[in-house]
Amino acid sequence: MVREEVFVRLNKVFQEVFDDGSIVVSDGTTAKDVEGWDSLMHITLISDVEDEFDIHFPMKDVAKMQNVGEMVDKIIELVEYSNDKQ
């Protein structure tokens, strides 16, 4: 899975979760950049991302993520790991 594909799918998740079709995330996007991205919405976002990519983030990794780029890196890692197991 390539980063561009992840970003296309991730942008759709962000737009749906935050009910804002204008959201476009990038590597450097943080919660400060997205209106309404607070701790409660973060839980919803993580859950919807997990559903979209059919993965599960370990809680320690969720706590470490500083921006969307780190989320994308973890998504790619988890998807590739999942594919390798099949």
DSSP file (Angstrom, degrees, kcal/mol; ACC not computed):
  #  RESIDUE AA STRUCTURE BP1 BP2  ACC     N-H-->O    O-->H-N    N-H-->O    O-->H-N    TCO  KAPPA ALPHA  PHI   PSI    X-CA   Y-CA   Z-CA
    1    1 A M              0   0    0      0, 0.0     2,-0.2     0, 0.0    79,-0.1   0.000 360.0 360.0 360.0 132.4    0.0    0.0    0.0
    2    2 A V     >  -     0   0    0      1,-0.1     4,-1.9    74,-0.0     3,-0.5  -0.627 360.0-116.0 -97.5 155.4    1.4    3.4   -1.0
    3    3 A R  H  > S+     0   0    0      1,-0.2     4,-2.8    -2,-0.2     5,-0.2   0.858 113.1  58.2 -56.1 -39.7    1.2    6.6    1.0
    4    4 A E  H  > S+     0   0    0      1,-0.2     4,-2.0     2,-0.2    -1,-0.2   0.904 106.5  48.3 -60.9 -41.3   -1.0    8.3   -1.6
    5    5 A E  H  > S+     0   0    0     -3,-0.5     4,-2.1     2,-0.2     5,-0.2   0.907 111.0  50.9 -64.3 -42.6   -3.6    5.6   -1.4
    6    6 A V  H  X S+     0   0    0     -4,-1.9     4,-3.0     1,-0.2    -2,-0.2   0.928 109.8  50.2 -61.0 -44.8   -3.6    5.8    2.4
    7    7 A F  H  X S+     0   0    0     -4,-2.8     4,-2.7     2,-0.2    18,-0.2   0.882 107.7  53.2 -64.0 -38.5   -4.1    9.6    2.3
    8    8 A V  H  X S+     0   0    0     -4,-2.0     4,-1.4     2,-0.2    -1,-0.2   0.953 116.2  39.0 -59.8 -49.0   -7.0    9.3   -0.1
    9    9 A R  H  X S+     0   0    0     -4,-2.1     4,-1.8     1,-0.2    -2,-0.2   0.882 115.7  52.5 -68.9 -38.5   -8.8    6.9    2.2
   10   10 A L  H  X S+     0   0    0     -4,-3.0     4,-2.7    -5,-0.2     5,-0.2   0.888 104.8  55.3 -66.9 -39.5   -7.7    8.8    5.3
   11   11 A N  H  X S+     0   0    0     -4,-2.7     4,-2.6     1,-0.2    -1,-0.2   0.901 106.7  51.7 -59.9 -40.3   -9.0   12.1    4.0
   12   12 A K  H  X S+     0   0    0     -4,-1.4     4,-2.2     2,-0.2    -1,-0.2   0.907 109.8  49.4 -62.9 -41.3  -12.4   10.5    3.5
   13   13 A V  H  X S+     0   0    0     -4,-1.8     4,-3.1     2,-0.2     5,-0.3   0.945 112.3  47.4 -62.8 -48.0  -12.4    9.3    7.1
   14   14 A F  H  X S+     0   0    0     -4,-2.7     4,-2.6     1,-0.2     6,-0.2   0.918 111.5  51.2 -59.5 -44.2  -11.4   12.7    8.5
   15   15 A Q  H  <>S+     0   0    0     -4,-2.6     5,-1.9    -5,-0.2     4,-0.3   0.887 114.8  43.0 -62.1 -39.3  -14.1   14.4    6.4
   16   16 A E  H ><5S+     0   0    0     -4,-2.2     3,-0.6     3,-0.2    -2,-0.2   0.934 114.8  48.0 -72.3 -46.7  -16.8   12.0    7.6
   17   17 A V  H 3<5S+     0   0    0     -4,-3.1    -2,-0.2     1,-0.2    -3,-0.2   0.910 122.4  34.2 -61.9 -42.9  -15.7   12.0   11.3
   18   18 A F  T 3<5S-     0   0    0     -4,-2.6    -1,-0.2    -5,-0.3    -2,-0.2   0.360 104.2-128.0 -97.2   5.9  -15.5   15.8   11.4
   19   19 A D  T < 5S+     0   0    0     -3,-0.6     2,-0.3    -4,-0.3    -3,-0.2   0.904  70.3 121.9  49.5  50.2  -18.4   16.4    9.0
   20   20 A D    > < -     0   0    0     -5,-1.9     3,-1.5    -6,-0.2    -2,-0.1  -0.845  46.1-168.0-146.8 102.2  -16.3   18.7    6.9
   21   21 A G  T 3  S+     0   0    0     -2,-0.3    -6,-0.1     1,-0.3    -5,-0.1   0.552  84.9  66.3 -68.9  -7.0  -15.7   17.9    3.2
   22   22 A S  T 3  S+     0   0    0     -7,-0.1    -1,-0.3     2,-0.0     2,-0.2   0.541  71.5 116.2 -92.1  -6.2  -13.0   20.5    2.9
   23   23 A I    <   +     0   0    0     -3,-1.5     2,-0.4   -12,-0.1    -8,-0.2  -0.445  36.0 174.9 -67.8 129.2  -10.5   18.7    5.3
   24   24 A V        -     0   0    0     -2,-0.2     2,-0.2   -10,-0.1    -2,-0.0  -0.953  14.4-157.5-133.3 114.0   -7.3   17.6    3.6
   25   25 A V        -     0   0    0     -2,-0.4     2,-0.2   -18,-0.2   -14,-0.1  -0.573  10.7-176.9 -93.4 156.6   -4.7   16.1    5.9
   26   26 A S    >   -     0   0    0     -2,-0.2     3,-1.6   -15,-0.0    42,-0.3  -0.796  47.7 -80.6-137.3 179.0   -1.0   15.9    5.3
   27   27 A D  T 3  S+     0   0    0      1,-0.3    42,-2.8    -2,-0.2    43,-0.4   0.866 127.9  45.8 -51.9 -40.6    2.0   14.4    7.1
   28   28 A G  T 3  S+     0   0    0     40,-0.2    -1,-0.3    39,-0.1     2,-0.1   0.454  81.2 124.7 -88.7  -0.3    2.3   17.4    9.4
   29   29 A T    <   +     0   0    0     -3,-1.6    39,-2.5    38,-0.1     2,-0.2  -0.379  35.6 177.7 -64.6 133.9   -1.4   17.7   10.3
   30   30 A T    >   -     0   0    0     37,-0.2     3,-1.8    -2,-0.1     4,-0.5  -0.755  48.0 -91.9-126.0 175.6   -2.1   17.6   14.0
   31   31 A A  G >  S+     0   0    0      1,-0.3     3,-1.1    -2,-0.2     6,-0.4   0.812 122.8  64.1 -58.7 -30.5   -5.2   17.9   16.2
   32   32 A K  G 3  S+     0   0    0      1,-0.2    -1,-0.3     4,-0.1     4,-0.1   0.736  99.1  55.0 -65.5 -21.5   -4.5   21.7   16.4
   33   33 A D  G <  S+     0   0    0     -3,-1.8     2,-0.6     1,-0.1    -1,-0.2   0.590  99.0  67.0 -88.3 -11.8   -5.1   21.9   12.7
   34   34 A V  S X  S-     0   0    0     -3,-1.1     3,-2.0    -4,-0.5     2,-0.1  -0.941  83.7-126.5-119.3 116.8   -8.6   20.3   12.6
   35   35 A E  T 3  S+     0   0    0     -2,-0.6     3,-0.1     1,-0.3    -3,-0.1  -0.375  95.4  17.1 -61.1 129.2  -11.5   22.1   14.2
   36   36 A G  T 3  S+     0   0    0      1,-0.2     2,-1.7    -2,-0.1    -1,-0.3   0.407  81.8 136.3  91.0  -1.7  -13.2   19.8   16.7
   37   37 A W    <   +     0   0    0     -3,-2.0    -1,-0.2    -6,-0.4     2,-0.2  -0.598  29.1 143.5 -83.1  86.8  -10.4   17.3   17.0
   38   38 A D     >  -     0   0    0     -2,-1.7     4,-2.0    -3,-0.1     5,-0.1  -0.465  68.6 -81.0-111.2-172.5  -10.4   16.9   20.8
   39   39 A S  H  > S+     0   0    0      1,-0.2     4,-1.2     2,-0.2    -2,-0.0   0.858 128.5  48.8 -64.2 -35.4   -9.8   13.8   22.9
   40   40 A L  H  > S+     0   0    0      1,-0.2     4,-1.4     2,-0.2     3,-0.3   0.920 112.7  46.6 -70.2 -42.7  -13.3   12.4   22.4
   41   41 A M  H  > S+     0   0    0     -5,-0.2     4,-2.9     1,-0.2    -2,-0.2   0.798 104.2  64.1 -68.0 -27.1  -13.2   12.9   18.7
   42   42 A H  H  X S+     0   0    0     -4,-2.0     4,-2.8     2,-0.2    -1,-0.2   0.894 100.5  51.3 -62.1 -39.3   -9.8   11.3   18.6
   43   43 A I  H  X S+     0   0    0     -4,-1.2     4,-2.3    -3,-0.3    -1,-0.2   0.930 112.1  46.1 -63.4 -45.5  -11.4    8.0   19.9
   44   44 A T  H  X S+     0   0    0     -4,-1.4     4,-2.6     2,-0.2    -2,-0.2   0.917 112.8  50.9 -62.0 -43.8  -14.0    8.1   17.1
   45   45 A L  H  X S+     0   0    0     -4,-2.9     4,-2.6     2,-0.2     5,-0.2   0.938 110.5  47.5 -60.4 -49.3  -11.3    8.9   14.6
   46   46 A I  H  X S+     0   0    0     -4,-2.8     4,-2.6     1,-0.2    -1,-0.2   0.917 112.8  49.9 -60.0 -44.3   -9.0    6.1   15.6
   47   47 A S  H  X S+     0   0    0     -4,-2.3     4,-2.1    -5,-0.2    -1,-0.2   0.914 112.6  46.4 -61.2 -44.4  -12.0    3.6   15.6
   48   48 A D  H  X S+     0   0    0     -4,-2.6     4,-2.5     2,-0.2    -1,-0.2   0.867 111.8  51.1 -68.9 -35.9  -13.1    4.7   12.1
   49   49 A V  H  X S+     0   0    0     -4,-2.6     4,-2.2     2,-0.2    -2,-0.2   0.927 109.6  50.8 -64.8 -43.9   -9.5    4.6   10.8
   50   50 A E  H  X>S+     0   0    0     -4,-2.6     5,-1.9    -5,-0.2     4,-1.0   0.916 112.4  46.9 -59.2 -42.9   -9.2    1.0   12.2
   51   51 A D  H  <5S+     0   0    0     -4,-2.1     3,-0.4     3,-0.2    -2,-0.2   0.918 110.6  52.2 -64.6 -43.7  -12.4    0.1   10.5
   52   52 A E  H  <5S+     0   0    0     -4,-2.5    -2,-0.2     1,-0.2    -1,-0.2   0.884 121.7  30.5 -60.6 -40.6  -11.4    1.7    7.2
   53   53 A F  H  <5S-     0   0    0     -4,-2.2    -1,-0.2    -5,-0.1    -2,-0.2   0.414 104.0-123.6-102.4   1.3   -8.1   -0.2    7.0
   54   54 A D  T  <5S+     0   0    0     -4,-1.0     2,-0.3    -3,-0.4    -3,-0.2   0.937  71.5 118.8  54.5  51.8   -9.2   -3.3    8.9
   55   55 A I      < -     0   0    0     -5,-1.9     2,-0.4    -6,-0.2    -1,-0.2  -0.793  58.0-134.5-133.0 174.2   -6.4   -2.9   11.4
   56   56 A H        -     0   0    0     -2,-0.3    -9,-0.1    -3,-0.1   -10,-0.0  -0.963  15.4-142.9-137.2 121.5   -6.0   -2.4   15.1
   57   57 A F        -     0   0    0     -2,-0.4     2,-0.2   -11,-0.1    -7,-0.0  -0.682  22.0-123.7 -79.5 127.0   -3.7    0.2   16.6
   58   58 A P    >>  -     0   0    0      0, 0.0     4,-1.8     0, 0.0     3,-1.1  -0.506  24.6-120.7 -63.3 141.3   -2.0   -0.9   19.8
   59   59 A M  H 3> S+     0   0    0      1,-0.3     4,-2.2     2,-0.2     5,-0.2   0.843 112.0  59.1 -56.8 -35.8   -2.8    1.7   22.5
   60   60 A K  H 3> S+     0   0    0      1,-0.2     4,-1.0     2,-0.2    -1,-0.3   0.858 106.6  48.2 -62.8 -33.1    0.9    2.5   23.0
   61   61 A D  H <> S+     0   0    0     -3,-1.1     4,-1.4     2,-0.2    -1,-0.2   0.878 108.0  53.6 -74.1 -37.8    1.2    3.5   19.3
   62   62 A V  H  < S+     0   0    0     -4,-1.8     3,-0.4     1,-0.2    -2,-0.2   0.917 108.7  50.5 -60.2 -42.7   -1.9    5.7   19.5
   63   63 A A  H  < S+     0   0    0     -4,-2.2    -1,-0.2     1,-0.2    -2,-0.2   0.792 110.2  50.5 -66.7 -28.4   -0.4    7.5   22.4
   64   64 A K  H  < S+     0   0    0     -4,-1.0    -1,-0.2    -5,-0.2    -2,-0.2   0.727  80.6 110.4 -83.1 -23.1    2.9    8.1   20.5
   65   65 A M     <  +     0   0    0     -4,-1.4     3,-0.1    -3,-0.4    -3,-0.0  -0.337  36.9 175.1 -62.2 124.0    1.4    9.5   17.3
   66   66 A Q        -     0   0    0      1,-0.2     2,-0.3    -2,-0.1   -35,-0.2   0.628  63.4  -0.2-102.5 -19.2    2.2   13.2   17.0
   67   67 A N  S  > S-     0   0    0    -37,-0.1     4,-1.4     1,-0.1     3,-0.4  -0.947  80.9 -88.8-159.8 175.1    0.8   13.9   13.6
   68   68 A V  H  > S+     0   0    0    -39,-2.5     4,-2.8   -42,-0.3   -41,-0.2   0.839 118.9  63.0 -65.4 -33.0   -1.1   12.3   10.6
   69   69 A G  H  > S+     0   0    0    -42,-2.8     4,-2.3   -43,-0.3    -1,-0.2   0.900 103.8  47.7 -58.4 -41.1    2.2   11.3    9.0
   70   70 A E  H  > S+     0   0    0     -3,-0.4     4,-2.0   -43,-0.4    -1,-0.2   0.854 110.4  52.8 -68.5 -33.9    3.0    9.1   11.9
   71   71 A M  H  X S+     0   0    0     -4,-1.4     4,-2.7     2,-0.2    -2,-0.2   0.924 108.9  49.5 -64.4 -44.0   -0.5    7.6   11.7
   72   72 A V  H  X S+     0   0    0     -4,-2.8     4,-2.7     1,-0.2     5,-0.2   0.919 108.9  52.2 -61.7 -44.4    0.0    6.9    8.0
   73   73 A D  H  X S+     0   0    0     -4,-2.3     4,-2.2     1,-0.2    -1,-0.2   0.915 112.2  46.0 -56.8 -43.8    3.3    5.2    8.7
   74   74 A K  H  X S+     0   0    0     -4,-2.0     4,-2.8     2,-0.2     5,-0.2   0.886 110.5  53.1 -69.6 -39.0    1.6    3.0   11.3
   75   75 A I  H  X S+     0   0    0     -4,-2.7     4,-2.8     2,-0.2     5,-0.2   0.949 110.8  46.7 -59.2 -48.8   -1.3    2.2    9.0
   76   76 A I  H  X S+     0   0    0     -4,-2.7     4,-2.6     1,-0.2     5,-0.2   0.924 113.0  49.8 -60.0 -45.3    1.1    1.1    6.3
   77   77 A E  H  X S+     0   0    0     -4,-2.2     4,-2.2    -5,-0.2    -1,-0.2   0.926 114.2  44.0 -58.8 -46.9    3.1   -1.0    8.8
   78   78 A L  H  X S+     0   0    0     -4,-2.8     4,-2.4     2,-0.2    -2,-0.2   0.881 113.8  49.5 -70.2 -38.6   -0.1   -2.7   10.1
   79   79 A V  H  X S+     0   0    0     -4,-2.8     4,-2.5    -5,-0.2    -2,-0.2   0.925 113.1  47.0 -65.9 -43.9   -1.6   -3.3    6.7
   80   80 A E  H  X S+     0   0    0     -4,-2.6     4,-2.2    -5,-0.2    -2,-0.2   0.896 112.3  50.2 -65.2 -39.2    1.6   -4.9    5.4
   81   81 A Y  H  X S+     0   0    0     -4,-2.2     4,-1.4    -5,-0.2    -1,-0.2   0.920 111.5  48.7 -63.0 -43.3    1.9   -7.0    8.5
   82   82 A S  H  X S+     0   0    0     -4,-2.4     4,-0.7     1,-0.2    -2,-0.2   0.903 111.4  49.4 -62.9 -42.0   -1.7   -8.2    8.1
   83   83 A N  H >< S+     0   0    0     -4,-2.5     3,-0.7     1,-0.2    -1,-0.2   0.867 107.8  54.4 -66.0 -36.3   -1.1   -9.0    4.4
   84   84 A D  H 3< S+     0   0    0     -4,-2.2    -1,-0.2     1,-0.2    -2,-0.2   0.816 104.3  55.2 -67.1 -30.1    2.1  -10.9    5.2
   85   85 A K  H 3<        0   0    0     -4,-1.4    -1,-0.2     1,-0.2    -2,-0.2   0.683 360.0 360.0 -76.5 -17.9    0.1  -13.1    7.7
   86   86 A Q    <<        0   0    0     -4,-0.7    -1,-0.2    -3,-0.7    -2,-0.2   0.469 360.0 360.0 -86.2 360.0   -2.4  -14.1    5.1
